Amino acid sequence: MTIPRSRRRSAGNASHVQAGSGRMHRCEPTLTLWGETRIRTHDHGDLSDGGLMIKKRSFKAGEVLLQEKSLGENAFIIDHGRVEVTERVGDRDVHLAYLGSGDTCGEMSMVDDKPRSATVTALEDTKVSEMDHDGLYEALQTDPEVAIGLLRALFERLREANTRIQQLEAASAPSRSTEAKPEALPTVVIEARTAEAKTALPGGSCTIDRFPFRIGRVSHNPLVHNDLELSDSIPWQISRHHVAVIVQDSRVGIVDRGSHLGSKLDSTRIGGEHAPGPVFPEGAESTLVLGTNDSPYEFKLVIKRG
């Protein structure tokens, strides 16, 4: 979080995948639309960790943690439980994301004074750690691991915003990376097709069943934010923040996250000098190449439904 990656997740939360590192490789994607951080927190009361105050709060199922359009300067790190993120559109609530243990919400209050952009509601009894502006400033000095976790979430929000701006500039239809309800979510299997891809992805395949799923190059930079990290060597084909597998309106898509060389999904280029997407495969199987057209990092995407 350089804090070793092994400290960024608790032993019971092995949802991050790092390929090509010689460590245990598990493919259990995490739901991270609003900024997944997996921050270390504490299990007892309000406390001071080297001078850092973190308030512990509990919410019962149905209680609202954050209300859309309300003002506030606090962010929550979910210690236990599950919440839903929704936005009011007209006379209905539009589902944006589900968040669970280790995820953050409300982090944009750390950088602006605008009203909340969405409502966060507890789906079950939920425990959180609460931090405000002063707490973040204090964490930068006394507990960098907590501060870096929140900063990683903020950087990811900026990358997502930049992608949306590029979509508008390319005159593509504005789209929101909304998440389908769990019962409608497909499963995506990534399979390595080349020797280089198999080296980058030990085991040769990875199953994804939660979205968005962020893919990038192995890095020890604590602000890098990926669910799957692939090994690469100079000259780099894979960027640290390369692509994300998303689900939008029940369709699986690939969107660029600011990569240098871009990618190719079947015959369509995204990222680099091209529009960031998203691009949606037409069939159940597609080919994803990370980097240039002749990049050795070629993978097959298999979309399974039902």
N, C-alpha and C positions, 0 to 999 in steps of 0.2 A: 504493500500500500503505500536513496533506495532502501525501504522496508520490504523484507522478503515476502513473496507472494503467499508463502505458507502461513503468514500471520494475518492475511487479509480475510481468511475464512475460518470459522470455528471448525473443530474436528467433525461436528455433526452437520456441516453445511458445505459439502463438497460438490457444489454445482458448477464451479468454474472449470474449464477444460484448458489445459496447456499442452500442446503437441510438440514433440521434438525436444523435450527437456529431460527425458530419462526418469521422470516422475510418474506416479500413478495417473492414468488417464481415464477420466470418467466423462460421460456425455449426458449430463442432466441439466438441460438449459434452464435458465432463470428468466422469469418475466420481469422486464426492466424498462417498460415504456417511459416511466417517469423518472428514471435515473436509479439504477441499482448500484449499491455501494458496498454492501456487506461490511458494515463498520462494526468494529468491536465496541460493545457497550457493556454495561454492568448489570448485575442482577438484584441490587438492593438499594431501594430508596434514593432520595436526592443525595448526591455525594460530590466530593471534590477529589479528582484524580490529578494530583500534581497541581492543584489549584483550579481545575476545570470543573465547573458546575454543570451537571446534566440533570434535568428534572425528569422523574419517572411519572408517567400517567397511564391510566387504564380507561378503556372505553368498552361499553357493553355493545353487543350486537344491535345495529340500528342507530347507534349514536354517530353524530357527525364530528369528524376530527377537524376538517377545514371546510368552510362554506364558500361557494363561488360568489365572487364580487365583494366579499368581506376583506377588510384590511388586517394586516398582521405582519410580524417580522420573525415568526418562529417556524422552524422546520422540524419534522418528526422523522426519527429512525425507528422502524418497526422492529421490536424485539421478539414479539410473539403474536400470532393471529393473522388475519387477512382482511383487506379493505378493498373497496371498489372506488374507482375514480370515474366521475361522470361530469358531463357538461350539459347545461340547460340550453336546448335549441327549440325555440318556439314554445310549445306546450308540453314537451316531453324531455326526459333525461336521456342523453346519448351516452352509452357505455364507452369508456376510453381504455381502461386497464384494470387489472387486478394486481394488487401488490401484497407481498408477504414478508416473512421474516428477513431482515437485513436490507429491505428496500427503503427508500426515502420518499417523502412527499413534502411539498411546501418549500423546497430549497430555493425557488426563485425569489422568495422574500428576502434572501440574503443579498440580492444585488439590485433590487428596485423597490419602489414604494407603491407599485400598482396593486389593484385589488386581485384577489385570488382568481385564477383562470378556470378552476374546476372545483367540484365538491368531492370530498373524500369521506366515505362512510364505512364504518366497521361492519363487516359481514358476520363476524363472530367476536367473542370477547377478545380484545386486543390490548396489548401492552406496548408502549412506545417510550422512547427517550426524546425529550424535547430540548432544542437548543435555539437561542436567538442570536441577533447580531453580535452582542457582547460575548456570548459563549463561543461563537466562531472565531472572533478575534483572539480570545484567550486560548482557544485550542491551537491556533497557529503557533503560539509560543510554548504551550505546555504539553499538548498532546497532538502532534502532527498527524498521527494515524487517523484520528477522527476528522480533523480538518481536511486532509487529503481526500478522504472518502466523499465528503460533501463537494469538494472542488471537482472531483471526477464526475459527479452527477451533473454539476453545472456545465462543465465542458461538453458533456454529451448533449445537454439541452441546446447548447450553442451550435453543435454540429447538425442537429436535427433541424434547427431553425434555418441554418445556411442552406441545407438541402431543399427546404421548402421554397426559399427565395430563388434558388436556381431553377426549380420546377416552374415557377411563375415566369422567370426570364425566358425560359425555353418555350413559353406559351402552352405548356401542358396543362391539363385540367387540374386545378388545385385539389389536392387529396390529403386526407388525414390518415395517418397510420393507425387507424383504429383496430382494435383487437376483436376478433369474433368471440362469441360466447363459447365457454369451454366445450359444450356439447357439439359445436360446429367446427372445432379446430381439427385440421388434418394433421397427419404426421409426415415429416420430411426426413428422408434418409440421404445423407451425403456420402457418396462412395468415391474413393480415389481411383482414378483411371490410369495414371502413369506411375512410374517408379518414384519420381520426385514427389508426386502427390502422396504416395503411400508413406514415404519417409516423413513428410510434413504432418501426416495424420496417422499416427501409429494405430494399428488395428485395422486400418483401411476404410473405416466407416464411422459415422456418427449419426445417431437418431435424435431428431428435434421434435418436441411436442409442445413447446411453449415459445411464444413470440413477443416482441422481436428477438431475433437471435443474432448477435453481433460477432463478426468474424474479422480477424486481423492477424498481423505478424507478431510473433513472440517478442516481447519487450519487457525490460525491467523498469521502464518509466512508470512511476506510481500513478500517473494520471491517465495511462492507457486503460481503456474500458472495453473489454471483450468477453464474450462467453466461450469462444473457441479461438485459441491462438495457434497459428501454424508456423513452423520453422521455415526460414528462408535464408539465403546468403547473398552477398554482393555479387552481381548487381541485383538489387531488390526488385522482385516482381510484385510482392505482396506488401501493401502498406500497413502501418500499425493499426489504422482504423480503415478497413477496406470496404466490406459490404455488410448488409444485414438482410436476413431472411424475415419477411414480414407476412402478416395475414391481413388483407384488406377486403372487406365485403365477402368473406369466406374464400377469397382467392389467395393463393401463395404467390408472393412476389419477391424480387431482389431489388434492393435500393443501394446506391453507392453512398459511402459515408465520408467522402472527401479523399479518395485514393488518388495517388499520383498517376498511375498508368491505367486505371480503370479495369473493367472486366468485360467478358463477353458471355451472354446467356443465349445459347443457340447461335443465331446469326446477328443478334443485336448487341451493339456496344453500349455500355453505360459507364459514367464516371470518366475521370481523366479529362480529355478535351470534349467529351460528349455530355449530354444531359444525364443527371443522376438517376433517372427513373422515377418511380418503380417500373420494372418490366415484369410481366406476368407470363409464365410458361403456358403454352397452349395445350400441351398434353401432360400425361402422367410422368413422363421422363424427359429430362432436359440435360444439356451439357453446360457447365459453368467453368469458364477459364478465368483465373485470377491473374491480371497483368495484361501483357500484350497478346496479340493473336497467336504468337508462337510460344507463349509461356508454357513451361512444362507442368504447371500446376492446374491440371484439368480434373474436374470432378463431375460425377453424374448425380443429378438430383432426382430422387424418386418421391413422388407425392402420393401418399396413401390416405384414403378416406374411409370412414366407417369402421 
